[in-house]
Amino acid sequence: MPILLTAVLVPARAGTTEDDLRERTQAALKARGIETSTVDFDGRDAHITVPAGVDESTVRDVVAGVDGVRSVQVSGGQAATPTPTPAPTTSAPVQAGVPAFEVGRTDRSIRVQAPVRSQAVKDAISAEVAQLLGADREYDDRTTISADGLADASTLSALLRALAIGSGDASVRYDGNTVTLSGQVPDQATKATLGRAAAKAVPGAVIADQLVLPVPSKTAVSEPCRTFPSRLAEFGRVYRINFLSGTSIVNDASKPSIPKAAALLKSCPTARVELAGHTDNLGSVASSLPLSERRAAEVKAELVRLGVAADRIVTNGYGESFPIASNATGAGRIANRRVEIRPR
């Protein structure tokens, strides 16, 4: 019987392992932008077939890094195709026929510096730019006609459209190997659009993305709000909000404190506070907690009546758990029958 169970279970487990390895390997390759024809596993040994032109060493490195893979065999890629020239690097070859160029924008102009093959191409670029200038910019035309220049305007079209978005200085410069994007763009979407346009303009070129996004401006904090925490602490030292025994009625000595608390809260409209209700120990534990909650709610209702937004205040009751004075004396019990205002 044990032998029979082993014969049944081991193949099922192996199949599950191979399926898991295959899925994770395909995900790893896809994350690196690598296309494959097939991904097969014999146990933990990978057999990868890739289209011609895909670098085998890169595929091998990616698959070897997948947890659980024991060995990797790759076929069909660059290394499998004999060639009389040295093997190319892992980067795709830069598209032939794209000369060095630069396009840029400022608040006052859109600039194109590039060799073009004919007057027709030069005119087509001018027409493209004319649609993007707007009322505040002019065309800084630095194109020249050359036999080895750009064959058509489409190479720069998407770049110009993306670059025209936003203000300030920004540019895209290609030096024959690297496309460098620099300057400021208004948002992440424009940054991504420019990156895609650069890759499309010069397939295979290295993209050096140095574009920056605007730094969010910090909201200015008013002086009353900046000093609110210290003023609230001082309020708590000077003023008390105490209650008649067994009730949620503020005693006469504390009644002036609530308008002063309202004025303090209204001086900083963004400040949020907690009203913490407390009791002495004369009542039962079961009655102390709801009484402390009612006291906090009563103070909140009065503050709202005096013009403080209700959503700036939360209330909580703590019963007799946190005395600040001895409950053995009348004065101590009065001090413990209180509501405290705390910053949130």
Summary of the structure (lengths in Angstrom):
residues: 344
radius of gyration: 36.7
end to end distance: 67.5
largest distance: 102.7
contacts: 1007
relative contact order: 0.07
helix: 40%
strand: 21%
